[in-house]
Amino acid sequence: MNAEATRQVDELRETIARLHHQLTRYNLVAWTSGNVSARVPGSDLMVIKPSGVDYDDLSAATMVVCDLDGTLVEGDFAPSSDTAAHAYVYRAMPEVGGVVHTHSAYATAWAARGEAIPCHLTAQADEFGGEIPVGPFALIGGDDIGKGIVATLSGHRSPAVLMRNHGVFTIGRDARAAVKAAVMCEDVARTAHLTRVLGDPAPMAQADIDALHHRYQNAYGQRGTSAATS
Ligand SMILES: [Zn+2]
């Protein structure tokens, strides 16, 4: 690694360790499941969570660095068992700077049913631009999960995919945006579930969904920061 890559990696180790604590804060993960990664800008590297380490023990020092084939480059621990999926996404989608995976309960219940979350809420139109889609069933280990994520999200407005019988993967221009998508996905999935229990949701016009998404992605938030603030 050159000096610039080393500086970026050191910064991302801090950022990614900190972002993992948002997964526990928002109750998106159980035990050691779930993971966040970030692409190292300007190099074929990523920073990702180590496998099987308690969330309380995650720190900048315990994060690991892999290349975009998922091979360990730097770190004292084995990388997350989902590393191949993250790496595949970075290889296939150059605009993606962050990837998150969780088994958050409500969203994963929709994934277990293999059912996309229909858009009946302004907040979902804002963040996801329509339905949150379902991706194919895929076994962990090779490139199948990554392929399913990329095939589903390429050209789709949603930064989140419900991988069938598995859980949620989200993407973002950086890791913070991907974490935000994971938090919002679970929030929307919970409300959509409650709506389903109550009865039939009131429909939203596609033109309104389009207008909300356009405004939120282009004009919302503080100037000079990402739309993915608050
Ligand atoms: Zn998983």
Boltz pocket constraint, residues with backbone or C-beta under 6 A from the ligand:
constraints:
  - pocket:
      binder: B
      contacts: [[A, 101], [A, 102], [A, 103], [A, 166], [A, 167]]
      max_distance: 6.0
